[in-house]
Amino acid sequence: MKKTLAWVATAVFMGTILMWSPKAQCALEAGRSLYIDKCALCHGAGGDGKGPAGDALSPKPTDFTSSQYWQTPNNQRITAATLNGVGAMPAFDLDAQEMKGLIDYMRTFKK
Ligand code: HEC
């Protein structure tokens, strides 16, 4: 009996945890680590295009904090640029889910 109760308590506990961490939050977190890992070097940890390796490039890496930038691009354009590369930027091999989290995270840079 005690054991059953413990199991039920554990199940309820786990369920609550799962409900508290909605999928969107996970995708954003995954996007953040992808960005830091693969993009921050050029685009900057804060998305301002001033990453340590960005300075030497011409044209400079895109500034994702600019609200002007976000007027034009849609997810398709960002995805195409990331998967194919553009200018001095190499292509990245990411799947659709990774791309979505990444874009969601990049949108948080917008001022
Ligand atoms: C080696 C440096 C470098 C890295 C790493 C890099 N970028 Fe870039 N990125 C650039 C440069 C330079 C440009 C501007 C290219 C141009 O305008 O010719 C750019 C432009 C872009 C653009 C704008 C394209 C457009 O036309 O709207 C997007 C979106 C972008 N990068 C996304 C990413 C993402 C996402 C990552 C990480 C997965 C990443 N970049 C990693 C250098 C880099």
Backbone and ligand atoms as CSV (ligand in chain L), in Angstrom:
chain,resi,resn,atom,element,x,y,z
A,1,MET,N,N,0.841,-1.202,0.000
A,1,MET,CA,C,0.000,0.000,0.000
A,1,MET,C,C,0.880,1.258,0.000
A,2,LYS,N,N,1.805,1.256,0.918
A,2,LYS,CA,C,2.711,2.412,1.003
A,2,LYS,C,C,3.452,2.627,-0.318
A,3,LYS,N,N,3.838,1.472,-0.886
A,3,LYS,CA,C,4.587,1.536,-2.143
A,3,LYS,C,C,3.740,2.160,-3.248
A,4,THR,N,N,2.460,1.722,-3.309
A,4,THR,CA,C,1.562,2.253,-4.334
A,4,THR,C,C,1.433,3.764,-4.184
A,5,LEU,N,N,1.263,4.180,-2.961
A,5,LEU,CA,C,1.130,5.622,-2.703
A,5,LEU,C,C,2.362,6.375,-3.184
A,6,ALA,N,N,3.508,5.789,-2.907
A,6,ALA,CA,C,4.756,6.427,-3.317
A,6,ALA,C,C,4.804,6.556,-4.833
A,7,TRP,N,N,4.359,5.507,-5.531
A,7,TRP,CA,C,4.346,5.548,-6.996
A,7,TRP,C,C,3.415,6.634,-7.510
A,8,VAL,N,N,2.218,6.686,-6.896
A,8,VAL,CA,C,1.241,7.689,-7.327
A,8,VAL,C,C,1.816,9.088,-7.101
A,9,ALA,N,N,2.428,9.261,-5.932
A,9,ALA,CA,C,3.000,10.568,-5.621
A,9,ALA,C,C,4.080,10.932,-6.639
A,10,THR,N,N,4.902,9.946,-6.982
A,10,THR,CA,C,5.972,10.195,-7.948
A,10,THR,C,C,5.391,10.570,-9.306
A,11,ALA,N,N,4.336,9.834,-9.713
A,11,ALA,CA,C,3.733,10.090,-11.017
A,11,ALA,C,C,3.147,11.500,-11.061
A,12,VAL,N,N,2.468,11.888,-9.993
A,12,VAL,CA,C,1.865,13.224,-9.946
A,12,VAL,C,C,2.972,14.278,-9.991
A,13,PHE,N,N,4.019,14.027,-9.252
A,13,PHE,CA,C,5.148,14.942,-9.194
A,13,PHE,C,C,5.768,15.129,-10.593
A,14,MET,N,N,6.015,13.985,-11.259
A,14,MET,CA,C,6.612,14.050,-12.595
A,14,MET,C,C,5.690,14.778,-13.565
A,15,GLY,N,N,4.396,14.477,-13.472
A,15,GLY,CA,C,3.421,15.121,-14.354
A,15,GLY,C,C,3.452,16.626,-14.171
A,16,THR,N,N,3.542,17.048,-12.922
A,16,THR,CA,C,3.560,18.487,-12.641
A,16,THR,C,C,4.801,19.123,-13.247
A,17,ILE,N,N,5.924,18.460,-13.069
A,17,ILE,CA,C,7.174,18.982,-13.628
A,17,ILE,C,C,7.043,19.128,-15.142
A,18,LEU,N,N,6.496,18.085,-15.790
A,18,LEU,CA,C,6.372,18.108,-17.245
A,18,LEU,C,C,5.470,19.252,-17.689
A,19,MET,N,N,4.410,19.504,-16.916
A,19,MET,CA,C,3.487,20.567,-17.286
A,19,MET,C,C,4.133,21.928,-17.092
A,20,TRP,N,N,5.037,21.994,-16.159
A,20,TRP,CA,C,5.689,23.273,-15.892
A,20,TRP,C,C,6.788,23.601,-16.889
A,21,SER,N,N,7.193,22.638,-17.658
A,21,SER,CA,C,8.215,22.939,-18.650
A,21,SER,C,C,7.649,22.704,-20.042
A,22,PRO,N,N,6.811,23.637,-20.499
A,22,PRO,CA,C,6.182,23.461,-21.802
A,22,PRO,C,C,7.224,23.319,-22.901
A,23,LYS,N,N,6.812,22.678,-23.955
A,23,LYS,CA,C,7.708,22.383,-25.060
A,23,LYS,C,C,8.384,23.634,-25.609
A,24,ALA,N,N,7.595,24.705,-25.708
A,24,ALA,CA,C,8.125,25.943,-26.276
A,24,ALA,C,C,9.362,26.394,-25.499
A,25,GLN,N,N,9.296,26.283,-24.200
A,25,GLN,CA,C,10.406,26.699,-23.364
A,25,GLN,C,C,11.646,25.866,-23.683
A,26,CYS,N,N,11.453,24.562,-23.889
A,26,CYS,CA,C,12.573,23.675,-24.215
A,26,CYS,C,C,13.184,24.061,-25.553
A,27,ALA,N,N,12.310,24.358,-26.527
A,27,ALA,CA,C,12.800,24.705,-27.862
A,27,ALA,C,C,13.635,25.981,-27.798
A,28,LEU,N,N,13.158,26.935,-27.002
A,28,LEU,CA,C,13.871,28.197,-26.864
A,28,LEU,C,C,15.232,27.970,-26.206
A,29,GLU,N,N,15.247,27.119,-25.210
A,29,GLU,CA,C,16.494,26.804,-24.503
A,29,GLU,C,C,17.465,26.090,-25.450
A,30,ALA,N,N,16.927,25.170,-26.265
A,30,ALA,CA,C,17.763,24.475,-27.249
A,30,ALA,C,C,18.293,25.482,-28.267
A,31,GLY,N,N,17.440,26.408,-28.658
A,31,GLY,CA,C,17.839,27.442,-29.609
A,31,GLY,C,C,18.949,28.303,-29.051
A,32,ARG,N,N,18.840,28.593,-27.761
A,32,ARG,CA,C,19.855,29.423,-27.118
A,32,ARG,C,C,21.224,28.726,-27.154
A,33,SER,N,N,21.242,27.446,-26.800
A,33,SER,CA,C,22.551,26.786,-26.779
A,33,SER,C,C,23.113,26.616,-28.182
A,34,LEU,N,N,22.217,26.371,-29.159
A,34,LEU,CA,C,22.686,26.298,-30.546
A,34,LEU,C,C,23.310,27.629,-30.963
A,35,TYR,N,N,22.612,28.689,-30.627
A,35,TYR,CA,C,23.092,30.018,-31.012
A,35,TYR,C,C,24.460,30.315,-30.396
A,36,ILE,N,N,24.562,30.075,-29.084
A,36,ILE,CA,C,25.822,30.339,-28.390
A,36,ILE,C,C,26.935,29.489,-29.001
A,37,ASP,N,N,26.595,28.248,-29.307
A,37,ASP,CA,C,27.556,27.289,-29.826
A,37,ASP,C,C,28.020,27.640,-31.247
A,38,LYS,N,N,27.075,28.016,-32.117
A,38,LYS,CA,C,27.399,28.111,-33.538
A,38,LYS,C,C,27.360,29.514,-34.126
A,39,CYS,N,N,26.669,30.421,-33.515
A,39,CYS,CA,C,26.440,31.712,-34.166
A,39,CYS,C,C,27.086,32.891,-33.446
A,40,ALA,N,N,27.243,32.768,-32.117
A,40,ALA,CA,C,27.677,33.916,-31.313
A,40,ALA,C,C,29.072,34.391,-31.701
A,41,LEU,N,N,29.892,33.494,-32.177
A,41,LEU,CA,C,31.256,33.834,-32.559
A,41,LEU,C,C,31.272,35.018,-33.528
A,42,CYS,N,N,30.351,35.013,-34.456
A,42,CYS,CA,C,30.276,36.131,-35.405
A,42,CYS,C,C,29.174,37.125,-35.048
A,43,HIS,N,N,27.980,36.604,-34.752
A,43,HIS,CA,C,26.839,37.505,-34.549
A,43,HIS,C,C,26.793,38.099,-33.149
A,44,GLY,N,N,27.671,37.658,-32.252
A,44,GLY,CA,C,27.712,38.206,-30.900
A,44,GLY,C,C,26.751,37.494,-29.977
A,45,ALA,N,N,27.149,37.324,-28.721
A,45,ALA,CA,C,26.299,36.626,-27.754
A,45,ALA,C,C,24.978,37.360,-27.577
A,46,GLY,N,N,25.003,38.684,-27.743
A,46,GLY,CA,C,23.783,39.470,-27.596
A,46,GLY,C,C,23.095,39.733,-28.930
A,47,GLY,N,N,23.590,39.101,-30.002
A,47,GLY,CA,C,22.948,39.215,-31.305
A,47,GLY,C,C,23.215,40.520,-32.045
A,48,ASP,N,N,24.124,41.337,-31.535
A,48,ASP,CA,C,24.334,42.652,-32.143
A,48,ASP,C,C,25.298,42.641,-33.328
A,49,GLY,N,N,25.752,41.468,-33.735
A,49,GLY,CA,C,26.626,41.372,-34.903
A,49,GLY,C,C,28.080,41.678,-34.576
A,50,LYS,N,N,28.383,41.824,-33.286
A,50,LYS,CA,C,29.750,42.201,-32.913
A,50,LYS,C,C,30.498,41.062,-32.213
A,51,GLY,N,N,30.341,39.859,-32.717
A,51,GLY,CA,C,31.064,38.726,-32.149
A,51,GLY,C,C,32.555,38.873,-32.410
A,52,PRO,N,N,33.383,38.171,-31.642
A,52,PRO,CA,C,34.837,38.294,-31.769
A,52,PRO,C,C,35.353,38.016,-33.179
A,53,ALA,N,N,34.713,37.102,-33.902
A,53,ALA,CA,C,35.203,36.784,-35.241
A,53,ALA,C,C,34.530,37.645,-36.309
A,54,GLY,N,N,33.533,38.400,-35.909
A,54,GLY,CA,C,32.754,39.164,-36.885
A,54,GLY,C,C,33.470,40.394,-37.406
A,55,ASP,N,N,34.352,40.918,-36.581
A,55,ASP,CA,C,35.009,42.177,-36.884
A,55,ASP,C,C,35.803,42.133,-38.179
A,56,ALA,N,N,36.415,40.990,-38.443
A,56,ALA,CA,C,37.286,40.877,-39.601
A,56,ALA,C,C,36.500,40.670,-40.897
A,57,LEU,N,N,35.199,40.448,-40.779
A,57,LEU,CA,C,34.413,40.097,-41.961
A,57,LEU,C,C,33.820,41.330,-42.643
A,58,SER,N,N,33.687,41.212,-43.935
A,58,SER,CA,C,33.042,42.269,-44.699
A,58,SER,C,C,32.198,41.632,-45.801
A,59,PRO,N,N,30.916,41.894,-45.903
A,59,PRO,CA,C,30.144,42.707,-44.958
A,59,PRO,C,C,30.074,42.083,-43.569
A,60,LYS,N,N,29.798,42.913,-42.595
A,60,LYS,CA,C,29.743,42.470,-41.202
A,60,LYS,C,C,28.562,41.530,-40.970
A,61,PRO,N,N,28.695,40.680,-39.938
A,61,PRO,CA,C,27.559,39.810,-39.590
A,61,PRO,C,C,26.322,40.650,-39.274
A,62,THR,N,N,25.188,40.126,-39.641
A,62,THR,CA,C,23.924,40.836,-39.443
A,62,THR,C,C,23.657,41.119,-37.962
A,63,ASP,N,N,23.150,42.303,-37.695
A,63,ASP,CA,C,22.793,42.727,-36.334
A,63,ASP,C,C,21.330,42.342,-36.066
A,64,PHE,N,N,21.145,41.339,-35.219
A,64,PHE,CA,C,19.782,40.854,-34.966
A,64,PHE,C,C,19.048,41.678,-33.905
A,65,THR,N,N,19.713,42.693,-33.347
A,65,THR,CA,C,19.005,43.536,-32.384
A,65,THR,C,C,18.266,44.665,-33.116
A,66,SER,N,N,18.608,44.848,-34.392
A,66,SER,CA,C,18.003,45.943,-35.141
A,66,SER,C,C,16.557,45.637,-35.507
A,67,SER,N,N,15.656,46.525,-35.106
A,67,SER,CA,C,14.244,46.276,-35.415
A,67,SER,C,C,14.031,46.382,-36.917
A,68,GLN,N,N,14.933,47.134,-37.559
A,68,GLN,CA,C,14.861,47.248,-39.011
A,68,GLN,C,C,15.087,45.881,-39.656
A,69,TYR,N,N,16.040,45.125,-39.092
A,69,TYR,CA,C,16.292,43.808,-39.659
A,69,TYR,C,C,15.037,42.955,-39.621
A,70,TRP,N,N,14.328,43.011,-38.509
A,70,TRP,CA,C,13.166,42.130,-38.342
A,70,TRP,C,C,11.952,42.566,-39.149
A,71,GLN,N,N,12.054,43.708,-39.818
A,71,GLN,CA,C,10.952,44.121,-40.674
A,71,GLN,C,C,10.897,43.265,-41.924
A,72,THR,N,N,12.059,42.861,-42.414
A,72,THR,CA,C,12.089,42.127,-43.673
A,72,THR,C,C,12.111,40.607,-43.550
A,73,PRO,N,N,12.965,40.037,-42.713
A,73,PRO,CA,C,13.139,38.607,-42.876
A,73,PRO,C,C,11.980,37.833,-42.273
A,74,ASN,N,N,11.680,36.741,-42.904
A,74,ASN,CA,C,10.728,35.809,-42.318
A,74,ASN,C,C,11.521,34.547,-42.005
A,75,ASN,N,N,10.863,33.602,-41.368
A,75,ASN,CA,C,11.555,32.379,-40.970
A,75,ASN,C,C,12.212,31.679,-42.156
A,76,GLN,N,N,11.549,31.781,-43.317
A,76,GLN,CA,C,12.076,31.103,-44.501
A,76,GLN,C,C,13.433,31.673,-44.913
A,77,ARG,N,N,13.511,32.995,-44.858
A,77,ARG,CA,C,14.759,33.641,-45.268
A,77,ARG,C,C,15.884,33.310,-44.282
A,78,ILE,N,N,15.569,33.336,-42.988
A,78,ILE,CA,C,16.576,33.028,-41.973
A,78,ILE,C,C,17.028,31.581,-42.123
A,79,THR,N,N,16.058,30.704,-42.360
A,79,THR,CA,C,16.379,29.288,-42.525
A,79,THR,C,C,17.273,29.086,-43.747
A,80,ALA,N,N,16.902,29.723,-44.860
A,80,ALA,CA,C,17.690,29.571,-46.091
A,80,ALA,C,C,19.118,30.060,-45.872
A,81,ALA,N,N,19.257,31.233,-45.229
A,81,ALA,CA,C,20.592,31.794,-44.992
A,81,ALA,C,C,21.416,30.852,-44.119
A,82,THR,N,N,20.765,30.275,-43.108
A,82,THR,CA,C,21.487,29.411,-42.168
A,82,THR,C,C,21.877,28.080,-42.814
A,83,LEU,N,N,20.957,27.499,-43.568
A,83,LEU,CA,C,21.245,26.182,-44.156
A,83,LEU,C,C,22.169,26.272,-45.367
A,84,ASN,N,N,22.117,27.413,-46.085
A,84,ASN,CA,C,22.936,27.528,-47.302
A,84,ASN,C,C,24.180,28.372,-47.107
A,85,GLY,N,N,24.186,29.200,-46.051
A,85,GLY,CA,C,25.279,30.139,-45.870
A,85,GLY,C,C,25.019,31.379,-46.719
A,86,VAL,N,N,25.608,32.490,-46.322
A,86,VAL,CA,C,25.453,33.717,-47.102
A,86,VAL,C,C,26.709,34.562,-46.887
A,87,GLY,N,N,27.301,35.042,-47.984
A,87,GLY,CA,C,28.523,35.826,-47.887
A,87,GLY,C,C,29.610,35.046,-47.161
A,88,ALA,N,N,30.162,35.652,-46.122
A,88,ALA,CA,C,31.257,35.036,-45.368
A,88,ALA,C,C,30.759,33.990,-44.376
A,89,MET,N,N,29.445,33.822,-44.330
A,89,MET,CA,C,28.889,32.889,-43.344
A,89,MET,C,C,28.777,31.480,-43.914
A,90,PRO,N,N,29.289,30.501,-43.162
A,90,PRO,CA,C,29.220,29.122,-43.663
A,90,PRO,C,C,27.804,28.562,-43.541
A,91,ALA,N,N,27.557,27.463,-44.215
A,91,ALA,CA,C,26.262,26.778,-44.108
A,91,ALA,C,C,26.256,25.918,-42.851
A,92,PHE,N,N,25.077,25.770,-42.260
A,92,PHE,CA,C,24.943,24.927,-41.073
A,92,PHE,C,C,23.941,23.823,-41.359
A,93,ASP,N,N,24.225,22.663,-40.801
A,93,ASP,CA,C,23.363,21.507,-41.028
A,93,ASP,C,C,22.431,21.332,-39.825
A,94,LEU,N,N,21.256,21.954,-39.889
A,94,LEU,CA,C,20.315,21.900,-38.767
A,94,LEU,C,C,18.979,21.349,-39.257
A,95,ASP,N,N,18.255,20.649,-38.365
A,95,ASP,CA,C,16.945,20.162,-38.789
A,95,ASP,C,C,15.870,21.198,-38.467
A,96,ALA,N,N,14.651,20.927,-38.908
A,96,ALA,CA,C,13.576,21.918,-38.818
A,96,ALA,C,C,13.305,22.320,-37.365
A,97,GLN,N,N,13.376,21.358,-36.473
A,97,GLN,CA,C,13.093,21.662,-35.073
A,97,GLN,C,C,14.191,22.542,-34.469
A,98,GLU,N,N,15.424,22.237,-34.799
A,98,GLU,CA,C,16.542,23.053,-34.312
A,98,GLU,C,C,16.415,24.473,-34.850
A,99,MET,N,N,16.043,24.547,-36.129
A,99,MET,CA,C,15.898,25.838,-36.793
A,99,MET,C,C,14.830,26.676,-36.105
A,100,LYS,N,N,13.728,26.046,-35.736
A,100,LYS,CA,C,12.628,26.773,-35.108
A,100,LYS,C,C,13.069,27.355,-33.756
A,101,GLY,N,N,13.714,26.533,-32.936
A,101,GLY,CA,C,14.177,27.012,-31.644
A,101,GLY,C,C,15.183,28.141,-31.800
A,102,LEU,N,N,16.028,27.976,-32.798
A,102,LEU,CA,C,17.060,28.976,-33.060
A,102,LEU,C,C,16.424,30.316,-33.434
A,103,ILE,N,N,15.459,30.270,-34.334
A,103,ILE,CA,C,14.802,31.504,-34.780
A,103,ILE,C,C,14.027,32.141,-33.619
A,104,ASP,N,N,13.336,31.303,-32.835
A,104,ASP,CA,C,12.615,31.841,-31.674
A,104,ASP,C,C,13.593,32.571,-30.758
A,105,TYR,N,N,14.763,31.962,-30.567
A,105,TYR,CA,C,15.742,32.603,-29.696
A,105,TYR,C,C,16.272,33.894,-30.328
A,106,MET,N,N,16.554,33.850,-31.633
A,106,MET,CA,C,17.083,35.039,-32.308
A,106,MET,C,C,16.097,36.209,-32.232
A,107,ARG,N,N,14.804,35.871,-32.227
A,107,ARG,CA,C,13.795,36.946,-32.153
A,107,ARG,C,C,13.835,37.661,-30.808
A,108,THR,N,N,14.397,37.024,-29.782
A,108,THR,CA,C,14.457,37.679,-28.479
A,108,THR,C,C,15.495,38.802,-28.462
A,109,PHE,N,N,16.343,38.862,-29.503
A,109,PHE,CA,C,17.352,39.919,-29.568
A,109,PHE,C,C,16.754,41.253,-29.998
A,110,LYS,N,N,15.637,41.174,-30.688
A,110,LYS,CA,C,15.033,42.380,-31.273
A,110,LYS,C,C,14.759,43.413,-30.174
A,111,LYS,N,N,15.200,44.639,-30.428
A,111,LYS,CA,C,15.037,45.695,-29.416
A,111,LYS,C,C,13.654,46.308,-29.500
L,1,HEC,C1,C,31.825,32.912,-39.552
L,1,HEC,C2,C,30.946,33.930,-39.039
L,1,HEC,C3,C,29.468,33.602,-38.940
L,1,HEC,C4,C,28.874,32.603,-38.219
L,1,HEC,C5,C,29.538,31.546,-37.368
L,1,HEC,C6,C,27.437,32.760,-38.421
L,1,HEC,N1,N,27.186,33.826,-39.246
L,1,HEC,FE1,FE,25.367,34.471,-39.868
L,1,HEC,N2,N,26.243,35.918,-40.998
L,1,HEC,C7,C,27.597,36.148,-41.048
L,1,HEC,C8,C,27.845,37.250,-41.956
L,1,HEC,C9,C,29.201,37.834,-42.304
L,1,HEC,C10,C,26.573,37.661,-42.453
L,1,HEC,C11,C,26.277,38.756,-43.463
L,1,HEC,C12,C,26.420,38.144,-44.836
L,1,HEC,C13,C,26.181,39.152,-45.914
L,1,HEC,O1,O,25.361,40.040,-45.738
L,1,HEC,O2,O,26.831,38.991,-46.940
L,1,HEC,C14,C,25.589,36.807,-41.802
L,1,HEC,C15,C,24.235,36.905,-42.008
L,1,HEC,C16,C,23.295,36.121,-41.390
L,1,HEC,C17,C,21.857,36.244,-41.559
L,1,HEC,C18,C,21.152,37.261,-42.439
L,1,HEC,C19,C,20.805,36.692,-43.761
L,1,HEC,C20,C,19.796,37.524,-44.448
L,1,HEC,O3,O,19.985,37.751,-45.622
L,1,HEC,O4,O,18.799,37.912,-43.827
L,1,HEC,C21,C,21.269,35.306,-40.784
L,1,HEC,C22,C,19.787,35.034,-40.633
L,1,HEC,C23,C,22.339,34.594,-40.119
L,1,HEC,N3,N,23.548,35.107,-40.495
L,1,HEC,C24,C,22.121,33.563,-39.243
L,1,HEC,C25,C,23.133,32.857,-38.610
L,1,HEC,C26,C,22.898,31.758,-37.729
L,1,HEC,C27,C,21.532,31.254,-37.321
L,1,HEC,C28,C,24.116,31.301,-37.333
L,1,HEC,C29,C,24.426,30.107,-36.421
L,1,HEC,C30,C,23.778,28.856,-36.746
L,1,HEC,C31,C,25.120,32.118,-37.980
L,1,HEC,N4,N,24.484,33.058,-38.749
L,1,HEC,C32,C,26.490,31.950,-37.845
L,1,HEC,C33,C,28.586,35.472,-40.387
L,1,HEC,C34,C,28.397,34.368,-39.584
